[in-house]
């Protein structure tokens, strides 16, 4: 079936995209490879659960504003962290993986700590 | 591009969507997948037929159902895709998969518009006898279309992993 063979070759060529090495990034955490990070700061932008992932922003003692990526909205919500749970200005500690670019104050975190409350948006297994 | 992205992110549509609750993004994602699966399923069926498979099925019988369903799937995918992008548009600035995907979508649309002007397509669609050279044109268009939409789907899936 030569026509079908032609089609298969075409399919292989277009599928060669998969062989591009950078495609083999790790699920969603690809840009966060600078290792474990723990940041404490005051909440300057409250928790948002809209979009692909929840977010918040904290300012550390050196005045750096960190953009923190949480789990997807429903999952963060299920971990007990709602949009109005933590008031602005509160001291918050986050634990997760820092962005690979040291110029960027960004981290994707699995744990958020506020006062005596611990929110494990990605619980330890 | 960054200006356009910032505009979409700050648009009334984006602000409306952000206020609709925590499941909004997931539901838009669902709509996008439904649209893409419809579009790509129809494209695959039609393009494989154009490439020469299942020749005992008349081309007009395949064109009839696949083209309108592909158009509906495309519309659904475009609307939900723009909506999903609007949440954090500038986060995707410089994303190579998005930057390859968008021109590929445009190329796919151009392919449809141009190809529908060809006599070869019009004869096939209306069930008229094929002229000399028609088969080659149909096969070329089918192969081109399949390559374009496969690239679109692969790039689309990879955007979030960059």
Contacts between the chains, C-beta under 8 A, distances in Angstrom:
chain1	res1	chain2	res2	distance
A	3	B	51	6.4
A	3	B	52	3.7
A	3	B	53	7.1
A	4	B	52	7.6
A	4	B	53	6.6
A	6	B	51	7.1
A	6	B	52	7.9
A	7	B	48	6.8
A	7	B	51	5.0
A	7	B	52	7.6
A	7	B	53	7.3
A	7	B	143	7.7
A	10	B	51	7.9
A	10	B	143	5.5
A	10	B	146	6.8
A	10	B	147	6.5
A	11	B	146	7.7
A	11	B	150	7.6
A	13	B	147	7.6
A	14	B	146	7.4
A	14	B	147	4.8
A	14	B	150	4.7
A	14	B	151	6.2
A	15	B	150	7.3
A	15	B	154	7.9
A	17	B	151	6.9
A	17	B	154	5.1
A	17	B	155	7.9
A	18	B	154	7.4
A	23	B	158	6.1
A	23	B	161	7.7
A	25	B	161	4.9
A	25	B	162	6.8
A	27	B	161	6.9
A	28	B	160	6.8
A	28	B	161	6.7
A	30	B	161	6.1
A	30	B	162	6.9
A	31	B	162	7.8
A	48	B	18	7.4
A	49	B	22	4.5
A	50	B	17	7.2
A	50	B	18	3.9
A	50	B	19	7.6
A	50	B	20	8.0
A	50	B	22	7.4
A	50	B	24	6.7
A	50	B	25	6.7
A	50	B	87	6.0
A	51	B	18	7.3
A	51	B	25	5.6
A	51	B	87	3.8
A	51	B	88	5.2
A	52	B	25	5.8
A	52	B	84	7.8
A	52	B	87	6.9
A	52	B	88	7.2
A	52	B	160	6.8
A	72	B	25	7.6
A	72	B	26	7.2
A	73	B	22	3.7
A	73	B	23	7.3
A	73	B	25	6.5
A	73	B	26	7.5
A	74	B	22	5.2
A	74	B	23	6.1
A	74	B	26	6.7
A	77	B	22	5.3
